[in-house]
């Protein structure tokens, strides 16, 4: 197979449109992440706000917790 030696069109990724993660009620870690996210947005640090969203999504909670 001959390698491609010419320019290819750019890959277009879809814009993520799902809602932001909601902190679990009563979880101190989730509350802290939500506070950090809000403060990052106020500073215009959208990268840090996105990092907080990722951390909120993957933060584990015991089975049956909010």
C-alpha positions, -999 to +999 in steps of 0.1 A: +000+000+000+014+034-010+015+060+017-005+092+013+018+121+004-008+149-001-028+170+023-060+155+038-090+175+049-090+183+086-108+160+110-139+177+125-148+165+160-184+171+173-189+198+199-197+182+232-232+194+241-241+173+271-247+191+304-220+197+330-217+172+358-236+180+389-218+175+422-231+147+444-251+159+474-231+157+506-197+149+489-170+173+500-148+164+470-175+172+446-183+204+464-147+215+463-144+207+426-176+227+418-162+257+437-129+254+418-148+252+386-168+284+394-137+303+405-118+292+373-146+305+351-146+338+370-109+341+362-115+331+326-095+299+330-117+276+309-090+249+307-091+245+345-129+246+345-129+218+320-104+198+342-128+202+371-157+188+349-136+158+340-127+152+377-164+155+387-174+129+360-148+103+371-150+109+409-162+076+425-191+074+449-203+043+468-232+023+453-265+040+460-250+074+467-263+105+450 
